Amino acid sequence: MKRLVVTADDFGLSPEVNEAVEQAHREGILTAASLMVSAPAAADAVARARRLPSLRVGLHLVLVEAWPTLPPAELPDLAGPDGLLRADMAGLGLDLARRAGARRQLAAELTAQFEAYRATGLPLDHVNAHKHFHVHPLIAGAVLRIGRRYGMRALRVPREPRDVLRRAEPGARPRAALDSAPWAALLALRARRAGLLIPDRTLGLAWSGAMTPPRVAGLLAHLPDGLTELYTHPATGGGFPCEAPGYLYAEERDALIAPASLAAAAGVARGGFSDFS
């Protein structure tokens, strides 16, 4: 049986993102959104989610390139002088391995984000992380340990099969993504052992920021059996803080409401992770 979760990441990042999420859920194939609890438009996102009870919302954990939930002064190893979380993922990963203090700050910040999500009153459909940083083994361990206390039941595992991409776009040579990383396989193993629901595959990695209408329709037309998460970054426009350079935000929104996408998804069971648990 084909089961599909269509997710929008970065919910709460900006009004443009929130508007696109609402439109894509009301008019298109979007079934879920991942909330950045400390982003500038998080309150607006929560208000929209409360008006959309069929939209499944989860927590988009943020550990890099965005706003922390705790005061930056309490996160000297995680935050930079600009008050944002560090952008050097490799350096931060090394610091987490070398410094017990950095690991304590990581646990404190993750706990604060889970607490902030709980305070919204929204059911927790799923958990994932900005830039998929939860594949880092130390971060994964902390997320699994802390998330258990907050009712985490589903987790994204970023693994994407190349054959589906090639069928969706014949001749495509998608760039390398996380599906070949041993950390993703380890994350899947640890998540299953923890009793969490994970997708059989995650679509949107190689074409992140470029999930155009033809690509999304092609992926849906060649959807394998099992549970698939297709994630996107929709927005009605650009120009907001922490915008990813080169991302085709409006095209990704268009892909979620395109008639071809609606037709391709018509025979597929769709919902949030909680609908398939």
VOKE-411242 format. One record per residue (C-alpha): residue number from 0; residue in one letter; x, y, z; chain. Coordinates in Angstrom, 3 decimals, m for minus. Layout:
% VOKE-411242
     k   r          X          Y          Z   c
   NUM   A          X          Y          Z   A
...
END
This chain:
% VOKE-411242
     k   r          X          Y          Z   c
     0   M      0.000      0.000      0.000   A
     1   K      1.266      3.468     m0.875   A
     2   R      1.179      5.840      2.088   A
     3   L      2.401      9.405      1.821   A
     4   V      3.280     12.242      4.185   A
     5   V      3.840     15.541      2.359   A
     6   T      5.706     17.890      4.690   A
     7   A      6.680     21.551      4.615   A
     8   D      9.808     22.363      6.593   A
     9   D     10.609     25.713      8.242   A
    10   F      7.027     26.438      9.315   A
    11   G      7.284     29.661     11.309   A
    12   L     10.336     30.995      9.503   A
    13   S      8.422     33.853      7.859   A
    14   P      4.893     34.975      6.967   A
    15   E      5.619     33.962      3.371   A
    16   V      6.372     30.404      4.451   A
    17   N      3.297     30.246      6.685   A
    18   E      1.024     31.568      3.944   A
    19   A      2.302     28.935      1.533   A
    20   V      1.813     26.160      4.085   A
    21   E     m1.788     27.162      4.657   A
    22   Q     m2.503     27.483      0.944   A
    23   A     m0.827     24.183      0.077   A
    24   H     m2.814     22.375      2.767   A
    25   R     m6.159     23.930      1.902   A
    26   E     m5.790     23.692     m1.881   A
    27   G     m3.116     21.083     m2.498   A
    28   I     m1.438     17.914     m1.325   A
    29   L      0.377     19.184      1.795   A
    30   T     m0.504     17.135      4.875   A
    31   A      2.106     18.133      7.467   A
    32   A      4.417     20.955      8.535   A
    33   S      7.487     21.105     10.766   A
    34   L      7.535     24.057     13.176   A
    35   M     10.626     26.108     14.053   A
    36   V      9.500     27.111     17.534   A
    37   S     11.780     30.144     17.932   A
    38   A     11.653     31.556     14.410   A
    39   P     10.262     35.084     13.889   A
    40   A      6.863     33.953     12.564   A
    41   A      6.356     30.976     14.888   A
    42   A      3.377     32.536     16.664   A
    43   D      1.664     33.159     13.333   A
    44   A      2.371     29.564     12.311   A
    45   V      0.804     28.227     15.504   A
    46   A     m2.277     30.392     14.993   A
    47   R     m2.680     29.087     11.456   A
    48   A     m2.195     25.494     12.626   A
    49   R     m4.993     25.920     15.152   A
    50   R     m7.271     26.985     12.292   A
    51   L     m6.234     23.913     10.305   A
    52   P     m6.987     20.887     12.512   A
    53   S     m6.295     18.475      9.640   A
    54   L     m2.740     19.808      9.230   A
    55   R     m0.358     17.554     11.142   A
    56   V      2.371     19.585     12.822   A
    57   G      5.697     18.420     14.169   A
    58   L      8.864     19.892     15.640   A
    59   H     11.653     21.090     13.342   A
    60   L     14.596     21.058     15.732   A
    61   V     17.069     23.837     15.040   A
    62   L     20.744     23.527     15.974   A
    63   V     22.381     25.461     13.129   A
    64   E     21.868     28.677     11.151   A
    65   A     18.840     30.020     12.992   A
    66   W     17.500     31.273     16.307   A
    67   P     18.037     29.344     19.539   A
    68   T     15.263     29.015     22.088   A
    69   L     17.547     29.612     25.069   A
    70   P     19.422     32.916     25.433   A
    71   P     22.589     32.783     23.300   A
    72   A     24.668     33.609     26.372   A
    73   E     23.702     30.209     27.769   A
    74   L     24.981     28.492     24.628   A
    75   P     28.596     29.664     24.207   A
    76   D     29.564     26.540     22.246   A
    77   L     26.475     26.500     20.048   A
    78   A     25.732     30.153     19.247   A
    79   G     27.850     32.729     17.457   A
    80   P     28.450     36.398     18.256   A
    81   D     25.415     37.364     16.154   A
    82   G     23.140     35.449     18.537   A
    83   L     22.291     32.814     15.941   A
    84   L     23.224     29.165     16.143   A
    85   R     26.491     28.373     14.400   A
    86   A     26.610     27.589     10.687   A
    87   D     29.746     25.397     10.726   A
    88   M     28.147     21.997     11.155   A
    89   A     31.427     20.085     10.902   A
    90   G     33.072     22.227     13.563   A
    91   L     30.069     22.007     15.825   A
    92   G     29.960     18.240     15.399   A
    93   L     33.588     18.012     16.510   A
    94   D     32.963     20.284     19.488   A
    95   L     30.092     18.075     20.591   A
    96   A     32.436     15.081     20.517   A
    97   R     35.241     16.862     22.373   A
    98   R     33.437     19.013     24.927   A
    99   A     31.119     17.821     27.658   A
   100   G     29.955     21.412     28.086   A
   101   A     28.809     21.547     24.463   A
   102   R     26.833     18.347     24.961   A
   103   R     25.156     19.800     28.045   A
   104   Q     24.226     22.913     26.068   A
   105   L     22.872     20.703     23.280   A
   106   A     20.644     18.824     25.719   A
   107   A     19.440     22.068     27.287   A
   108   E     18.581     23.637     23.927   A
   109   L     16.809     20.526     22.665   A
   110   T     14.785     20.366     25.878   A
   111   A     13.865     24.036     25.531   A
   112   Q     12.608     23.467     21.985   A
   113   F     10.520     20.460     23.002   A
   114   E      9.131     22.512     25.906   A
   115   A      8.300     25.402     23.570   A
   116   Y      6.479     23.029     21.247   A
   117   R      4.545     21.507     24.137   A
   118   A      3.496     25.023     25.175   A
   119   T      1.759     25.521     21.808   A
   120   G     m0.764     22.828     22.731   A
   121   L     m0.447     21.282     19.273   A
   122   P     m0.228     17.478     19.041   A
   123   L      3.297     16.347     18.173   A
   124   D      3.006     14.513     14.868   A
   125   H      6.711     14.053     14.161   A
   126   V     10.226     15.335     14.775   A
   127   N     13.023     16.214     12.359   A
   128   A     15.895     18.688     12.303   A
   129   H     17.050     21.668     10.289   A
   130   K     19.717     20.550      7.791   A
   131   H     19.017     16.969      8.977   A
   132   F     21.567     17.517     11.736   A
   133   H     19.914     14.809     13.836   A
   134   V     21.830     12.210     11.813   A
   135   H     24.899     13.143     13.884   A
   136   P     25.174     10.219     16.335   A
   137   L     25.538     12.407     19.430   A
   138   I     22.641     14.622     18.424   A
   139   A     20.555     11.573     17.530   A
   140   G     21.147     10.090     20.959   A
   141   A     20.077     13.301     22.660   A
   142   V     16.974     13.645     20.463   A
   143   L     15.920     10.052     21.139   A
   144   R     16.482     10.418     24.874   A
   145   I     14.791     13.795     25.290   A
   146   G     12.062     13.259     22.701   A
   147   R     10.818     10.191     24.560   A
   148   R      9.856     12.443     27.492   A
   149   Y      7.733     14.616     25.204   A
   150   G      5.803     11.920     23.395   A
   151   M      7.881     11.761     20.216   A
   152   R      6.491      8.907     18.106   A
   153   A      7.811      9.539     14.587   A
   154   L     11.177     10.689     13.280   A
   155   R     12.464     11.567      9.820   A
   156   V     15.319      9.424      8.544   A
   157   P     16.879     11.140      5.496   A
   158   R     17.395      8.292      3.032   A
   159   E     16.446      8.766     m0.621   A
   160   P     16.579      6.031     m3.293   A
   161   R     18.212      7.157     m6.519   A
   162   D     16.072      4.906     m8.717   A
   163   V     12.891      6.813     m7.826   A
   164   L     14.535     10.100     m8.804   A
   165   R     15.709      8.718    m12.134   A
   166   R     12.246      7.411    m12.956   A
   167   A     10.675     10.725    m11.970   A
   168   E     13.078     12.695    m14.163   A
   169   P     14.607     10.496    m16.887   A
   170   G     18.218     11.384    m17.528   A
   171   A     18.592     13.063    m14.161   A
   172   R     21.892     12.793    m12.338   A
   173   P     20.886     13.899     m8.835   A
   174   R     23.672     15.141     m6.623   A
   175   A     24.819     13.077     m3.699   A
   176   A     22.554     13.278     m0.669   A
   177   L     22.385     11.727      2.769   A
   178   D     20.898      8.406      1.717   A
   179   S     24.361      6.832      1.368   A
   180   A     25.582      8.132      4.726   A
   181   P     26.154      5.441      7.347   A
   182   W     24.776      7.844      9.964   A
   183   A     21.330      7.728      8.334   A
   184   A     21.348      3.925      8.471   A
   185   L     22.412      4.062     12.104   A
   186   L     19.665      6.571     12.859   A
   187   A     17.088      4.250     11.294   A
   188   L     18.288      1.365     13.430   A
   189   R     18.233      3.402     16.642   A
   190   A     14.814      4.893     15.874   A
   191   R     13.276      1.481     15.224   A
   192   R     14.767      0.122     18.428   A
   193   A     13.162      3.055     20.233   A
   194   G      9.781      2.066     18.786   A
   195   L      9.471      5.131     16.551   A
   196   L      7.693      5.286     13.231   A
   197   I     10.080      6.231     10.424   A
   198   P      9.482      6.584      6.688   A
   199   D     10.719      3.885      4.361   A
   200   R     12.202      6.673      2.257   A
   201   T     12.396     10.461      2.276   A
   202   L     12.051     12.362     m1.009   A
   203   G     13.364     15.913     m1.341   A
   204   L     17.021     15.511     m0.381   A
   205   A     18.820     15.676     m3.713   A
   206   W     16.428     18.322     m5.050   A
   207   S     16.125     20.289     m1.819   A
   208   G     15.014     23.795     m2.704   A
   209   A     14.231     22.710     m6.254   A
   210   M     11.161     20.513     m5.858   A
   211   T      9.548     21.994     m8.935   A
   212   P      6.056     21.053    m10.202   A
   213   P      7.354     18.546    m12.813   A
   214   R      9.630     16.867    m10.261   A
   215   V      6.960     16.529     m7.599   A
   216   A      4.431     15.187    m10.108   A
   217   G      7.049     12.747    m11.398   A
   218   L      7.923     11.526     m7.916   A
   219   L      4.271     11.006     m7.079   A
   220   A      3.705      9.115    m10.325   A
   221   H      6.515      6.682     m9.422   A
   222   L      5.842      6.383     m5.720   A
   223   P      6.869      2.980     m4.318   A
   224   D      4.780      0.990     m1.877   A
   225   G      5.282      1.664      1.813   A
   226   L      5.489      4.891      3.804   A
   227   T      7.105      7.787      1.962   A
   228   E      7.788     11.273      3.257   A
   229   L      8.059     13.934      0.584   A
   230   Y      9.324     17.160      2.089   A
   231   T      9.416     20.644      0.609   A
   232   H     10.224     24.281      1.394   A
   233   P      7.250     26.283      0.120   A
   234   A      6.826     30.045      0.424   A
   235   T      4.829     32.668     m1.424   A
   236   G      8.010     34.694     m1.994   A
   237   G     11.545     35.272     m0.769   A
   238   G     13.511     37.990      0.955   A
   239   F     13.084     36.836      4.574   A
   240   P     15.757     36.263      7.253   A
   241   C     17.763     33.029      7.054   A
   242   E     16.499     32.417      3.523   A
   243   A     18.427     29.635      1.786   A
   244   P     20.290     31.009     m1.248   A
   245   G     18.976     29.721     m4.553   A
   246   Y     15.898     27.978     m3.147   A
   247   L     12.870     28.066     m5.460   A
   248   Y     10.382     28.697     m2.673   A
   249   A      7.470     29.836     m4.839   A
   250   E      7.953     26.974     m7.297   A
   251   E      7.867     24.496     m4.444   A
   252   R      4.590     26.065     m3.293   A
   253   D      3.287     25.792     m6.849   A
   254   A      4.284     22.112     m6.961   A
   255   L      2.051     21.380     m3.980   A
   256   I     m1.060     22.893     m5.544   A
   257   A     m0.453     21.969     m9.196   A
   258   P     m3.251     19.972    m10.884   A
   259   A     m0.717     17.328    m11.967   A
   260   S      0.357     16.798     m8.363   A
   261   L     m3.235     16.566     m7.183   A
   262   A     m4.009     14.013     m9.883   A
   263   A     m0.916     11.920     m9.155   A
   264   A     m1.663     11.838     m5.423   A
   265   A     m5.358     11.057     m5.829   A
   266   G     m5.013      7.314     m5.323   A
   267   V     m2.514      7.462     m2.473   A
   268   A     m3.338      7.319      1.237   A
   269   R     m2.126     10.669      2.611   A
   270   G     m1.834     12.107      6.084   A
   271   G      0.607     12.837      8.860   A
   272   F      2.785     10.294     10.615   A
   273   S      0.194     10.041     13.376   A
   274   D     m2.347      8.886     10.793   A
   275   F     m0.158      5.888      9.941   A
   276   S      1.177      4.937     13.357   A
END
